[in-house]
Amino acid sequence: MIKSELVQIVGARNPHLYHRDVENIVNAILDEISDALAEGNRVELRGFGAFSVKNRPSRSGRNPRTGETVFVDEKWVPFFKTGKELRERLNPDQRVE
Amino acid sequence: MSGNTVTRADLAEAVFRKVGLSRSESASLVEMVIEEICNAIVRGESVKLSSFATFQVRDKTERVGRNPKTGEEVPISPRRVMTFKASNVLKQKVLDAHRDRLGPLDETRAAE
């Protein structure tokens, strides 16, 4: 499913809304999550999961081709942890810890 | 890190502010969007939201795990897991914002 298909599905459930509105709604949601992560905040959506930012400290890496040591600067990366409910829906026949 | 937690209520507020629907309709649309993303994932579809992220479902085969407390070996049953891959746009945005706010690496933070 790509974004335009998501817009279509949500639009079909809301025939009173313009296609444009639904597009704006989906974008407003995704932008709000992105902005929160940029600010270093967590986004917790029960039933789905939680978005957060993880810090990866600087390290000395190695160029695998030349074997040369290179300094890798510290970075911050977006992270997502799947929520319990979604994990259980993905595996209906077993109890997932 | 500021450490605030954003929830459904904040997303609904953003929809209310930016799109101009009522507060209650904004909340119900946030719910529907999350629900339809989850439904697609549960159907086994990958969900690609351009300039945001991709969610993918992977099948894991059975493997042997170990209880870290007792050292006991236990089989981990085959299962479906979801993977999240942030788009380059999102990764860059998060990185730039943190670098701007926290500045270049310095010894005080390196020592943390």
N, CA and C atoms of all chains as a GROMACS GRO file, in nm:
protein
  627
    1MET      N    1   0.084  -0.119   0.000
    1MET     CA    2   0.000   0.000   0.000
    1MET      C    3   0.088   0.125   0.000
    2ILE      N    4   0.061   0.214  -0.090
    2ILE     CA    5   0.136   0.341  -0.091
    2ILE      C    6   0.043   0.453  -0.043
    3LYS      N    7   0.100   0.572  -0.026
    3LYS     CA    8   0.024   0.679   0.038
    3LYS      C    9  -0.106   0.710  -0.035
    4SER      N   10  -0.102   0.712  -0.170
    4SER     CA   11  -0.223   0.746  -0.244
    4SER      C   12  -0.332   0.640  -0.224
    5GLU      N   13  -0.291   0.514  -0.203
    5GLU     CA   14  -0.390   0.408  -0.176
    5GLU      C   15  -0.450   0.423  -0.037
    6LEU      N   16  -0.368   0.464   0.057
    6LEU     CA   17  -0.418   0.491   0.192
    6LEU      C   18  -0.522   0.604   0.187
    7VAL      N   19  -0.490   0.708   0.112
    7VAL     CA   20  -0.582   0.821   0.095
    7VAL      C   21  -0.714   0.774   0.035
    8GLN      N   22  -0.704   0.685  -0.063
    8GLN     CA   23  -0.823   0.633  -0.130
    8GLN      C   24  -0.911   0.553  -0.034
    9ILE      N   25  -0.849   0.465   0.044
    9ILE     CA   26  -0.922   0.380   0.139
    9ILE      C   27  -0.992   0.464   0.245
   10VAL      N   28  -0.919   0.561   0.301
   10VAL     CA   29  -0.979   0.647   0.404
   10VAL      C   30  -1.088   0.734   0.341
   11GLY      N   31  -1.064   0.779   0.218
   11GLY     CA   32  -1.162   0.861   0.146
   11GLY      C   33  -1.291   0.784   0.122
   12ALA      N   34  -1.279   0.655   0.089
   12ALA     CA   35  -1.399   0.573   0.063
   12ALA      C   36  -1.484   0.560   0.189
   13ARG      N   37  -1.420   0.566   0.308
   13ARG     CA   38  -1.496   0.557   0.433
   13ARG      C   39  -1.556   0.692   0.472
   14ASN      N   40  -1.515   0.798   0.400
   14ASN     CA   41  -1.562   0.934   0.431
   14ASN      C   42  -1.605   1.006   0.305
   15PRO      N   43  -1.715   0.959   0.244
   15PRO     CA   44  -1.756   1.014   0.115
   15PRO      C   45  -1.788   1.164   0.119
   16HIS      N   46  -1.811   1.219   0.237
   16HIS     CA   47  -1.843   1.362   0.247
   16HIS      C   48  -1.719   1.450   0.238
   17LEU      N   49  -1.599   1.388   0.243
   17LEU     CA   50  -1.476   1.468   0.236
   17LEU      C   51  -1.421   1.473   0.094
   18TYR      N   52  -1.358   1.584   0.061
   18TYR     CA   53  -1.289   1.592  -0.068
   18TYR      C   54  -1.162   1.509  -0.061
   19HIS      N   55  -1.122   1.454  -0.176
   19HIS     CA   56  -0.998   1.379  -0.188
   19HIS      C   57  -0.882   1.461  -0.132
   20ARG      N   58  -0.882   1.588  -0.169
   20ARG     CA   59  -0.778   1.683  -0.126
   20ARG      C   60  -0.767   1.692   0.028
   21ASP      N   61  -0.887   1.693   0.092
   21ASP     CA   62  -0.890   1.700   0.240
   21ASP      C   63  -0.822   1.577   0.300
   22VAL      N   64  -0.858   1.460   0.245
   22VAL     CA   65  -0.804   1.335   0.301
   22VAL      C   66  -0.652   1.333   0.284
   23GLU      N   67  -0.606   1.382   0.168
   23GLU     CA   68  -0.462   1.392   0.145
   23GLU      C   69  -0.397   1.482   0.250
   24ASN      N   70  -0.461   1.596   0.275
   24ASN     CA   71  -0.410   1.689   0.376
   24ASN      C   72  -0.409   1.628   0.516
   25ILE      N   73  -0.512   1.547   0.544
   25ILE     CA   74  -0.520   1.483   0.676
   25ILE      C   75  -0.404   1.386   0.695
   26VAL      N   76  -0.383   1.299   0.594
   26VAL     CA   77  -0.273   1.201   0.603
   26VAL      C   78  -0.139   1.273   0.615
   27ASN      N   79  -0.121   1.377   0.535
   27ASN     CA   80   0.006   1.452   0.542
   27ASN      C   81   0.023   1.523   0.676
   28ALA      N   82  -0.088   1.577   0.730
   28ALA     CA   83  -0.079   1.646   0.859
   28ALA      C   84  -0.034   1.548   0.968
   29ILE      N   85  -0.085   1.426   0.962
   29ILE     CA   86  -0.049   1.324   1.062
   29ILE      C   87   0.099   1.288   1.049
   30LEU      N   88   0.142   1.257   0.925
   30LEU     CA   89   0.281   1.216   0.905
   30LEU      C   90   0.378   1.330   0.937
   31ASP      N   91   0.340   1.454   0.901
   31ASP     CA   92   0.425   1.569   0.931
   31ASP      C   93   0.439   1.591   1.081
   32GLU      N   94   0.327   1.571   1.152
   32GLU     CA   95   0.329   1.591   1.297
   32GLU      C   96   0.423   1.489   1.363
   33ILE      N   97   0.420   1.365   1.314
   33ILE     CA   98   0.510   1.262   1.367
   33ILE      C   99   0.655   1.298   1.335
   34SER      N  100   0.681   1.338   1.209
   34SER     CA  101   0.817   1.376   1.169
   34SER      C  102   0.869   1.493   1.252
   35ASP      N  103   0.784   1.595   1.270
   35ASP     CA  104   0.826   1.713   1.348
   35ASP      C  105   0.858   1.674   1.492
   36ALA      N  106   0.775   1.587   1.549
   36ALA     CA  107   0.798   1.543   1.688
   36ALA      C  108   0.933   1.474   1.699
   37LEU      N  109   0.964   1.388   1.602
   37LEU     CA  110   1.092   1.316   1.606
   37LEU      C  111   1.209   1.413   1.588
   38ALA      N  112   1.191   1.512   1.501
   38ALA     CA  113   1.297   1.611   1.480
   38ALA      C  114   1.325   1.687   1.610
   39GLU      N  115   1.219   1.708   1.690
   39GLU     CA  116   1.236   1.778   1.818
   39GLU      C  117   1.287   1.686   1.928
   40GLY      N  118   1.303   1.559   1.894
   40GLY     CA  119   1.354   1.464   1.992
   40GLY      C  120   1.245   1.404   2.080
   41ASN      N  121   1.119   1.422   2.039
   41ASN     CA  122   1.008   1.367   2.117
   41ASN      C  123   0.972   1.225   2.074
   42ARG      N  124   0.899   1.158   2.158
   42ARG     CA  125   0.847   1.024   2.130
   42ARG      C  126   0.706   1.037   2.078
   43VAL      N  127   0.664   0.945   1.993
   43VAL     CA  128   0.524   0.944   1.950
   43VAL      C  129   0.468   0.806   1.983
   44GLU      N  130   0.369   0.803   2.072
   44GLU     CA  131   0.317   0.675   2.119
   44GLU      C  132   0.176   0.655   2.069
   45LEU      N  133   0.156   0.554   1.986
   45LEU     CA  134   0.023   0.528   1.931
   45LEU      C  135  -0.020   0.388   1.970
   46ARG      N  136  -0.100   0.377   2.076
   46ARG     CA  137  -0.146   0.248   2.127
   46ARG      C  138  -0.210   0.165   2.016
   47GLY      N  139  -0.177   0.039   2.012
   47GLY     CA  140  -0.237  -0.048   1.911
   47GLY      C  141  -0.151  -0.056   1.786
   48PHE      N  142  -0.064   0.044   1.768
   48PHE     CA  143   0.022   0.047   1.650
   48PHE      C  144   0.168   0.032   1.695
   49GLY      N  145   0.218   0.132   1.765
   49GLY     CA  146   0.356   0.125   1.814
   49GLY      C  147   0.405   0.261   1.858
   50ALA      N  148   0.534   0.268   1.884
   50ALA     CA  149   0.592   0.394   1.932
   50ALA      C  150   0.713   0.434   1.848
   51PHE      N  151   0.712   0.559   1.804
   51PHE     CA  152   0.825   0.616   1.731
   51PHE      C  153   0.915   0.688   1.830
   52SER      N  154   1.046   0.674   1.812
   52SER     CA  155   1.137   0.749   1.897
   52SER      C  156   1.266   0.775   1.818
   53VAL      N  157   1.358   0.848   1.879
   53VAL     CA  158   1.486   0.875   1.815
   53VAL      C  159   1.595   0.810   1.898
   54LYS      N  160   1.682   0.734   1.834
   54LYS     CA  161   1.792   0.670   1.907
   54LYS      C  162   1.922   0.741   1.874
   55ASN      N  163   2.004   0.757   1.975
   55ASN     CA  164   2.136   0.817   1.956
   55ASN      C  165   2.237   0.706   1.930
   56ARG      N  166   2.313   0.723   1.823
   56ARG     CA  167   2.422   0.630   1.796
   56ARG      C  168   2.552   0.706   1.819
   57PRO      N  169   2.625   0.671   1.925
   57PRO     CA  170   2.747   0.746   1.958
   57PRO      C  171   2.851   0.736   1.844
   58SER      N  172   2.944   0.830   1.845
   58SER     CA  173   3.050   0.826   1.744
   58SER      C  174   3.136   0.703   1.769
   59ARG      N  175   3.198   0.656   1.664
   59ARG     CA  176   3.282   0.535   1.676
   59ARG      C  177   3.388   0.542   1.569
   60SER      N  178   3.492   0.462   1.586
   60SER     CA  179   3.586   0.454   1.475
   60SER      C  180   3.550   0.331   1.394
   61GLY      N  181   3.519   0.355   1.269
   61GLY     CA  182   3.480   0.248   1.178
   61GLY      C  183   3.596   0.213   1.088
   62ARG      N  184   3.569   0.125   0.997
   62ARG     CA  185   3.675   0.083   0.907
   62ARG      C  186   3.618   0.072   0.766
   63ASN      N  187   3.689   0.125   0.671
   63ASN     CA  188   3.649   0.108   0.532
   63ASN      C  189   3.678  -0.038   0.496
   64PRO      N  190   3.572  -0.116   0.468
   64PRO     CA  191   3.593  -0.259   0.447
   64PRO      C  192   3.681  -0.289   0.324
   65ARG      N  193   3.685  -0.197   0.230
   65ARG     CA  194   3.765  -0.223   0.111
   65ARG      C  195   3.914  -0.197   0.135
   66THR      N  196   3.944  -0.084   0.199
   66THR     CA  197   4.085  -0.047   0.214
   66THR      C  198   4.140  -0.081   0.354
   67GLY      N  199   4.048  -0.109   0.449
   67GLY     CA  200   4.094  -0.139   0.584
   67GLY      C  201   4.132  -0.015   0.663
   68GLU      N  202   4.115   0.099   0.599
   68GLU     CA  203   4.150   0.227   0.658
   68GLU      C  204   4.053   0.263   0.773
   69THR      N  205   4.105   0.314   0.882
   69THR     CA  206   4.020   0.354   0.994
   69THR      C  207   3.958   0.491   0.967
   70VAL      N  208   3.827   0.500   0.985
   70VAL     CA  209   3.761   0.629   0.966
   70VAL      C  210   3.677   0.662   1.089
   71PHE      N  211   3.668   0.792   1.120
   71PHE     CA  212   3.587   0.836   1.233
   71PHE      C  213   3.442   0.849   1.187
   72VAL      N  214   3.350   0.784   1.256
   72VAL     CA  215   3.209   0.797   1.223
   72VAL      C  216   3.145   0.884   1.331
   73ASP      N  217   3.093   0.998   1.289
   73ASP     CA  218   3.036   1.093   1.384
   73ASP      C  219   2.910   1.037   1.449
   74GLU      N  220   2.878   1.088   1.563
   74GLU     CA  221   2.755   1.052   1.635
   74GLU      C  222   2.634   1.083   1.547
   75LYS      N  223   2.529   1.002   1.558
   75LYS     CA  224   2.408   1.036   1.482
   75LYS      C  225   2.281   1.001   1.556
   76TRP      N  226   2.171   1.050   1.506
   76TRP     CA  227   2.040   1.025   1.564
   76TRP      C  228   1.952   0.964   1.456
   77VAL      N  229   1.891   0.851   1.488
   77VAL     CA  230   1.812   0.781   1.386
   77VAL      C  231   1.670   0.753   1.436
   78PRO      N  232   1.571   0.767   1.345
   78PRO     CA  233   1.433   0.736   1.380
   78PRO      C  234   1.421   0.585   1.409
   79PHE      N  235   1.340   0.551   1.508
   79PHE     CA  236   1.323   0.413   1.551
   79PHE      C  237   1.175   0.387   1.575
   80PHE      N  238   1.132   0.264   1.549
   80PHE     CA  239   0.991   0.229   1.574
   80PHE      C  240   0.984   0.096   1.646
   81LYS      N  241   0.905   0.092   1.752
   81LYS     CA  242   0.883  -0.036   1.820
   81LYS      C  243   0.737  -0.074   1.802
   82THR      N  244   0.716  -0.191   1.743
   82THR     CA  245   0.580  -0.237   1.717
   82THR      C  246   0.505  -0.256   1.848
   83GLY      N  247   0.381  -0.212   1.852
   83GLY     CA  248   0.299  -0.225   1.973
   83GLY      C  249   0.253  -0.368   1.994
   84LYS      N  250   0.214  -0.397   2.118
   84LYS     CA  251   0.176  -0.532   2.156
   84LYS      C  252   0.056  -0.580   2.075
   85GLU      N  253  -0.042  -0.493   2.062
   85GLU     CA  254  -0.164  -0.534   1.992
   85GLU      C  255  -0.137  -0.570   1.846
   86LEU      N  256  -0.052  -0.492   1.779
   86LEU     CA  257  -0.020  -0.521   1.639
   86LEU      C  258   0.062  -0.650   1.629
   87ARG      N  259   0.155  -0.669   1.724
   87ARG     CA  260   0.234  -0.794   1.725
   87ARG      C  261   0.143  -0.915   1.740
   88GLU      N  262   0.041  -0.901   1.824
   88GLU     CA  263  -0.052  -1.012   1.844
   88GLU      C  264  -0.140  -1.034   1.721
   89ARG      N  265  -0.174  -0.925   1.654
   89ARG     CA  266  -0.256  -0.940   1.532
   89ARG      C  267  -0.175  -1.006   1.421
   90LEU      N  268  -0.043  -0.984   1.421
   90LEU     CA  269   0.043  -1.046   1.319
   90LEU      C  270   0.063  -1.194   1.347
   91ASN      N  271   0.048  -1.233   1.474
   91ASN     CA  272   0.069  -1.373   1.514
   91ASN      C  273  -0.049  -1.420   1.597
   92PRO      N  274  -0.165  -1.437   1.533
   92PRO     CA  275  -0.286  -1.466   1.609
   92PRO      C  276  -0.283  -1.601   1.681
   93ASP      N  277  -0.200  -1.696   1.636
   93ASP     CA  278  -0.204  -1.831   1.692
   93ASP      C  279  -0.110  -1.852   1.809
   94GLN      N  280  -0.033  -1.750   1.843
   94GLN     CA  281   0.062  -1.773   1.951
   94GLN      C  282   0.063  -1.655   2.045
   95ARG      N  283   0.107  -1.683   2.165
   95ARG     CA  284   0.124  -1.575   2.260
   95ARG      C  285   0.262  -1.517   2.240
   96VAL      N  286   0.270  -1.389   2.209
   96VAL     CA  287   0.398  -1.324   2.190
   96VAL      C  288   0.430  -1.248   2.318
   97GLU      N  289   0.549  -1.271   2.367
   97GLU     CA  290   0.584  -1.210   2.497
   97GLU      C  291   0.586  -1.059   2.488
   98MET      N  292   1.759   1.570   2.535
   98MET     CA  293   1.636   1.548   2.460
   98MET      C  294   1.516   1.598   2.540
   99SER      N  295   1.421   1.664   2.474
   99SER     CA  296   1.311   1.725   2.548
   99SER      C  297   1.221   1.622   2.614
  100GLY      N  298   1.205   1.504   2.550
  100GLY     CA  299   1.136   1.394   2.616
  100GLY      C  300   0.986   1.407   2.632
  101ASN      N  301   0.920   1.486   2.546
  101ASN     CA  302   0.774   1.489   2.550
  101ASN      C  303   0.719   1.373   2.470
  102THR      N  304   0.600   1.329   2.507
  102THR     CA  305   0.537   1.221   2.431
  102THR      C  306   0.417   1.274   2.355
  103VAL      N  307   0.418   1.249   2.224
  103VAL     CA  308   0.309   1.290   2.137
  103VAL      C  309   0.212   1.173   2.126
  104THR      N  310   0.083   1.202   2.137
  104THR     CA  311  -0.018   1.096   2.131
  104THR      C  312  -0.121   1.125   2.021
  105ARG      N  313  -0.218   1.036   2.011
  105ARG     CA  314  -0.329   1.054   1.917
  105ARG      C  315  -0.393   1.192   1.931
  106ALA      N  316  -0.407   1.238   2.055
  106ALA     CA  317  -0.472   1.366   2.080
  106ALA      C  318  -0.397   1.480   2.010
  107ASP      N  319  -0.262   1.472   2.013
  107ASP     CA  320  -0.182   1.576   1.947
  107ASP      C  321  -0.195   1.568   1.796
  108LEU      N  322  -0.203   1.445   1.743
  108LEU     CA  323  -0.220   1.430   1.598
  108LEU      C  324  -0.356   1.485   1.556
  109ALA      N  325  -0.458   1.457   1.637
  109ALA     CA  326  -0.592   1.509   1.608
  109ALA      C  327  -0.592   1.662   1.611
  110GLU      N  328  -0.520   1.719   1.706
  110GLU     CA  329  -0.508   1.864   1.717
  110GLU      C  330  -0.443   1.922   1.591
  111ALA      N  331  -0.342   1.853   1.540
  111ALA     CA  332  -0.274   1.899   1.417
  111ALA      C  333  -0.368   1.895   1.298
  112VAL      N  334  -0.450   1.790   1.289
  112VAL     CA  335  -0.547   1.781   1.179
  112VAL      C  336  -0.651   1.892   1.193
  113PHE      N  337  -0.697   1.914   1.314
  113PHE     CA  338  -0.793   2.021   1.343
  113PHE      C  339  -0.737   2.156   1.298
  114ARG      N  340  -0.612   2.182   1.334
  114ARG     CA  341  -0.547   2.309   1.304
  114ARG      C  342  -0.521   2.327   1.155
  115LYS      N  343  -0.471   2.221   1.089
  115LYS     CA  344  -0.425   2.235   0.951
  115LYS      C  345  -0.534   2.213   0.848
  116VAL      N  346  -0.632   2.127   0.880
  116VAL     CA  347  -0.733   2.093   0.780
  116VAL      C  348  -0.866   2.162   0.808
  117GLY      N  349  -0.889   2.193   0.935
  117GLY     CA  350  -1.009   2.268   0.968
  117GLY      C  351  -1.136   2.186   0.983
  118LEU      N  352  -1.120   2.055   1.013
  118LEU     CA  353  -1.240   1.975   1.047
  118LEU      C  354  -1.269   2.001   1.195
  119SER      N  355  -1.385   1.953   1.242
  119SER     CA  356  -1.416   1.968   1.385
  119SER      C  357  -1.317   1.883   1.464
  120ARG      N  358  -1.308   1.911   1.594
  120ARG     CA  359  -1.215   1.834   1.679
  120ARG      C  360  -1.252   1.686   1.680
  121SER      N  361  -1.381   1.656   1.690
  121SER     CA  362  -1.419   1.514   1.702
  121SER      C  363  -1.397   1.442   1.569
  122GLU      N  364  -1.425   1.510   1.459
  122GLU     CA  365  -1.401   1.444   1.330
  122GLU      C  366  -1.251   1.425   1.306
  123SER      N  367  -1.170   1.524   1.348
  123SER     CA  368  -1.025   1.512   1.335
  123SER      C  369  -0.976   1.388   1.410
  124ALA      N  370  -1.028   1.369   1.531
  124ALA     CA  371  -0.988   1.254   1.612
  124ALA      C  372  -1.027   1.124   1.545
  125SER      N  373  -1.147   1.120   1.487
  125SER     CA  374  -1.191   0.994   1.427
  125SER      C  375  -1.113   0.965   1.298
  126LEU      N  376  -1.069   1.070   1.228
  126LEU     CA  377  -0.988   1.046   1.108
  126LEU      C  378  -0.848   0.998   1.141
  127VAL      N  379  -0.791   1.051   1.248
  127VAL     CA  380  -0.660   1.003   1.293
  127VAL      C  381  -0.670   0.853   1.322
  128GLU      N  382  -0.778   0.816   1.391
  128GLU     CA  383  -0.802   0.675   1.425
  128GLU      C  384  -0.811   0.589   1.299
  129MET      N  385  -0.885   0.638   1.199
  129MET     CA  386  -0.903   0.560   1.075
  129MET      C  387  -0.773   0.543   0.999
  130VAL      N  388  -0.693   0.649   0.996
  130VAL     CA  389  -0.566   0.642   0.922
  130VAL      C  390  -0.475   0.537   0.988
  131ILE      N  391  -0.465   0.541   1.121
  131ILE     CA  392  -0.382   0.442   1.192
  131ILE      C  393  -0.436   0.302   1.170
  132GLU      N  394  -0.569   0.291   1.179
  132GLU     CA  395  -0.634   0.160   1.162
  132GLU      C  396  -0.606   0.101   1.024
  133GLU      N  397  -0.616   0.182   0.920
  133GLU     CA  398  -0.596   0.130   0.784
  133GLU      C  399  -0.450   0.094   0.758
  134ILE      N  400  -0.358   0.168   0.821
  134ILE     CA  401  -0.216   0.130   0.809
  134ILE      C  402  -0.196  -0.007   0.875
  135CYS      N  403  -0.250  -0.023   0.997
  135CYS     CA  404  -0.238  -0.151   1.068
  135CYS      C  405  -0.303  -0.265   0.989
  136ASN      N  406  -0.422  -0.240   0.934
  136ASN     CA  407  -0.491  -0.345   0.858
  136ASN      C  408  -0.407  -0.393   0.741
  137ALA      N  409  -0.344  -0.299   0.669
  137ALA     CA  410  -0.261  -0.337   0.554
  137ALA      C  411  -0.143  -0.422   0.600
  138ILE      N  412  -0.082  -0.383   0.712
  138ILE     CA  413   0.032  -0.459   0.766
  138ILE      C  414  -0.012  -0.599   0.804
  139VAL      N  415  -0.127  -0.610   0.871
  139VAL     CA  416  -0.177  -0.741   0.914
  139VAL      C  417  -0.211  -0.828   0.791
  140ARG      N  418  -0.256  -0.765   0.683
  140ARG     CA  419  -0.281  -0.840   0.558
  140ARG      C  420  -0.149  -0.887   0.496
  141GLY      N  421  -0.038  -0.839   0.548
  141GLY     CA  422   0.093  -0.880   0.496
  141GLY      C  423   0.146  -0.786   0.391
  142GLU      N  424   0.076  -0.675   0.368
  142GLU     CA  425   0.123  -0.579   0.267
  142GLU      C  426   0.233  -0.492   0.326
  143SER      N  427   0.324  -0.447   0.240
  143SER     CA  428   0.417  -0.345   0.289
  143SER      C  429   0.349  -0.210   0.269
  144VAL      N  430   0.375  -0.119   0.360
  144VAL     CA  431   0.313   0.013   0.354
  144VAL      C  432   0.424   0.114   0.328
  145LYS      N  433   0.417   0.178   0.212
  145LYS     CA  434   0.521   0.274   0.174
  145LYS      C  435   0.464   0.414   0.175
  146LEU      N  436   0.509   0.495   0.270
  146LEU     CA  437   0.460   0.632   0.280
  146LEU      C  438   0.574   0.724   0.241
  147SER      N  439   0.569   0.773   0.117
  147SER     CA  440   0.683   0.845   0.062
  147SER      C  441   0.720   0.966   0.147
  148SER      N  442   0.849   0.989   0.157
  148SER     CA  443   0.913   1.092   0.238
  148SER      C  444   0.887   1.074   0.388
  149PHE      N  445   0.827   0.959   0.427
  149PHE     CA  446   0.811   0.928   0.570
  149PHE      C  447   0.883   0.797   0.604
  150ALA      N  448   0.823   0.685   0.568
  150ALA     CA  449   0.884   0.557   0.604
  150ALA      C  450   0.817   0.440   0.533
  151THR      N  451   0.879   0.324   0.542
  151THR     CA  452   0.821   0.200   0.490
  151THR      C  453   0.805   0.101   0.604
  152PHE      N  454   0.688   0.039   0.612
  152PHE     CA  455   0.664  -0.069   0.708
  152PHE      C  456   0.654  -0.198   0.629
  153GLN      N  457   0.728  -0.300   0.672
  153GLN     CA  458   0.727  -0.425   0.598
  153GLN      C  459   0.707  -0.542   0.693
  154VAL      N  460   0.643  -0.646   0.644
  154VAL     CA  461   0.622  -0.765   0.727
  154VAL      C  462   0.721  -0.872   0.682
  155ARG      N  463   0.788  -0.932   0.777
  155ARG     CA  464   0.884  -1.039   0.746
  155ARG      C  465   0.846  -1.165   0.822
  156ASP      N  466   0.869  -1.279   0.756
  156ASP     CA  467   0.846  -1.408   0.822
  156ASP      C  468   0.976  -1.456   0.882
  157LYS      N  469   0.971  -1.488   1.011
  157LYS     CA  470   1.089  -1.541   1.079
  157LYS      C  471   1.070  -1.691   1.096
  158THR      N  472   1.175  -1.767   1.066
  158THR     CA  473   1.165  -1.912   1.086
  158THR      C  474   1.198  -1.944   1.232
  159GLU      N  475   1.170  -2.068   1.271
  159GLU     CA  476   1.200  -2.106   1.409
  159GLU      C  477   1.351  -2.102   1.434
  160ARG      N  478   1.390  -2.059   1.553
  160ARG     CA  479   1.532  -2.059   1.589
  160ARG      C  480   1.544  -2.089   1.738
  161VAL      N  481   1.666  -2.121   1.778
  161VAL     CA  482   1.687  -2.154   1.919
  161VAL      C  483   1.727  -2.028   1.994
  162GLY      N  484   1.655  -2.001   2.100
  162GLY     CA  485   1.689  -1.886   2.185
  162GLY      C  486   1.737  -1.936   2.319
  163ARG      N  487   1.774  -1.844   2.404
  163ARG     CA  488   1.825  -1.884   2.535
  163ARG      C  489   1.767  -1.790   2.639
  164ASN      N  490   1.718  -1.845   2.744
  164ASN     CA  491   1.673  -1.762   2.854
  164ASN      C  492   1.796  -1.701   2.920
  165PRO      N  493   1.811  -1.567   2.910
  165PRO     CA  494   1.935  -1.505   2.958
  165PRO      C  495   1.956  -1.521   3.107
  166LYS      N  496   1.848  -1.545   3.181
  166LYS     CA  497   1.860  -1.558   3.326
  166LYS      C  498   1.908  -1.699   3.364
  167THR      N  499   1.849  -1.800   3.303
  167THR     CA  500   1.879  -1.937   3.343
  167THR      C  501   1.976  -2.007   3.247
  168GLY      N  502   1.995  -1.950   3.128
  168GLY     CA  503   2.082  -2.013   3.029
  168GLY      C  504   2.016  -2.129   2.957
  169GLU      N  505   1.892  -2.153   2.992
  169GLU     CA  506   1.816  -2.263   2.934
  169GLU      C  507   1.784  -2.236   2.786
  170GLU      N  508   1.798  -2.338   2.701
  170GLU     CA  509   1.766  -2.321   2.559
  170GLU      C  510   1.617  -2.342   2.537
  171VAL      N  511   1.557  -2.248   2.464
  171VAL     CA  512   1.415  -2.263   2.432
  171VAL      C  513   1.394  -2.234   2.284
  172PRO      N  514   1.306  -2.312   2.219
  172PRO     CA  515   1.280  -2.283   2.078
  172PRO      C  516   1.196  -2.156   2.065
  173ILE      N  517   1.231  -2.069   1.969
  173ILE     CA  518   1.150  -1.951   1.941
  173ILE      C  519   1.069  -1.983   1.816
  174SER      N  520   0.938  -1.984   1.832
  174SER     CA  521   0.850  -2.029   1.725
  174SER      C  522   0.856  -1.935   1.604
  175PRO      N  523   0.825  -1.987   1.485
  175PRO     CA  524   0.821  -1.900   1.368
  175PRO      C  525   0.718  -1.790   1.389
  176ARG      N  526   0.744  -1.672   1.342
  176ARG     CA  527   0.650  -1.562   1.365
  176ARG      C  528   0.664  -1.456   1.257
  177ARG      N  529   0.565  -1.370   1.252
  177ARG     CA  530   0.571  -1.256   1.160
  177ARG      C  531   0.609  -1.132   1.240
  178VAL      N  532   0.706  -1.059   1.191
  178VAL     CA  533   0.745  -0.935   1.257
  178VAL      C  534   0.737  -0.819   1.159
  179MET      N  535   0.725  -0.699   1.212
  179MET     CA  536   0.720  -0.584   1.125
  179MET      C  537   0.850  -0.508   1.131
  180THR      N  538   0.900  -0.464   1.018
  180THR     CA  539   1.020  -0.382   1.020
  180THR      C  540   0.984  -0.241   0.976
  181PHE      N  541   1.055  -0.146   1.032
  181PHE     CA  542   1.032  -0.005   1.002
  181PHE      C  543   1.159   0.050   0.939
  182LYS      N  544   1.145   0.114   0.825
  182LYS     CA  545   1.260   0.177   0.764
  182LYS      C  546   1.226   0.322   0.735
  183ALA      N  547   1.291   0.413   0.804
  183ALA     CA  548   1.265   0.555   0.783
  183ALA      C  549   1.316   0.595   0.644
  184SER      N  550   1.246   0.685   0.578
  184SER     CA  551   1.290   0.734   0.448
  184SER      C  552   1.414   0.822   0.467
  185ASN      N  553   1.488   0.841   0.360
  185ASN     CA  554   1.606   0.928   0.368
  185ASN      C  555   1.567   1.070   0.409
  186VAL      N  556   1.450   1.115   0.362
  186VAL     CA  557   1.402   1.249   0.397
  186VAL      C  558   1.384   1.262   0.548
  187LEU      N  559   1.318   1.163   0.608
  187LEU     CA  560   1.295   1.168   0.752
  187LEU      C  561   1.426   1.155   0.830
  188LYS      N  562   1.513   1.063   0.786
  188LYS     CA  563   1.641   1.044   0.854
  188LYS      C  564   1.722   1.173   0.855
  189GLN      N  565   1.727   1.239   0.738
  189GLN     CA  566   1.805   1.362   0.726
  189GLN      C  567   1.745   1.473   0.813
  190LYS      N  568   1.612   1.480   0.813
  190LYS     CA  569   1.544   1.584   0.891
  190LYS      C  570   1.575   1.568   1.040
  191VAL      N  571   1.568   1.444   1.090
  191VAL     CA  572   1.594   1.416   1.231
  191VAL      C  573   1.740   1.447   1.265
  192LEU      N  574   1.828   1.405   1.175
  192LEU     CA  575   1.971   1.427   1.199
  192LEU      C  576   2.005   1.577   1.200
  193ASP      N  577   1.955   1.649   1.098
  193ASP     CA  578   1.984   1.793   1.089
  193ASP      C  579   1.931   1.868   1.212
  194ALA      N  580   1.808   1.834   1.252
  194ALA     CA  581   1.747   1.903   1.367
  194ALA      C  582   1.829   1.879   1.493
  195HIS      N  583   1.875   1.755   1.513
  195HIS     CA  584   1.953   1.725   1.633
  195HIS      C  585   2.090   1.792   1.629
  196ARG      N  586   2.151   1.793   1.509
  196ARG     CA  587   2.283   1.859   1.498
  196ARG      C  588   2.270   2.009   1.524
  197ASP      N  589   2.164   2.069   1.469
  197ASP     CA  590   2.142   2.213   1.489
  197ASP      C  591   2.124   2.245   1.636
  198ARG      N  592   2.047   2.160   1.703
  198ARG     CA  593   2.013   2.188   1.842
  198ARG      C  594   2.129   2.158   1.936
  199LEU      N  595   2.197   2.047   1.910
  199LEU     CA  596   2.298   2.001   2.004
  199LEU      C  597   2.440   2.038   1.963
  200GLY      N  598   2.454   2.090   1.842
  200GLY     CA  599   2.586   2.132   1.795
  200GLY      C  600   2.674   2.013   1.762
  201PRO      N  601   2.798   2.041   1.718
  201PRO     CA  602   2.888   1.933   1.683
  201PRO      C  603   2.927   1.855   1.809
  202LEU      N  604   2.977   1.738   1.788
  202LEU     CA  605   3.016   1.651   1.900
  202LEU      C  606   3.115   1.722   1.990
  203ASP      N  607   3.091   1.720   2.120
  203ASP     CA  608   3.192   1.773   2.210
  203ASP      C  609   3.219   1.674   2.322
  204GLU      N  610   3.323   1.700   2.400
  204GLU     CA  611   3.368   1.602   2.500
  204GLU      C  612   3.265   1.577   2.609
  205THR      N  613   3.189   1.683   2.645
  205THR     CA  614   3.093   1.665   2.754
  205THR      C  615   2.988   1.561   2.716
  206ARG      N  616   2.940   1.568   2.590
  206ARG     CA  617   2.838   1.473   2.549
  206ARG      C  618   2.900   1.337   2.518
  207ALA      N  619   3.023   1.339   2.466
  207ALA     CA  620   3.090   1.214   2.435
  207ALA      C  621   3.113   1.132   2.562
  208ALA      N  622   3.128   1.204   2.675
  208ALA     CA  623   3.156   1.134   2.800
  208ALA      C  624   3.030   1.076   2.863
  209GLU      N  625   2.913   1.118   2.818
  209GLU     CA  626   2.787   1.072   2.878
  209GLU      C  627   2.768   0.922   2.865
   0.00000   0.00000   0.00000
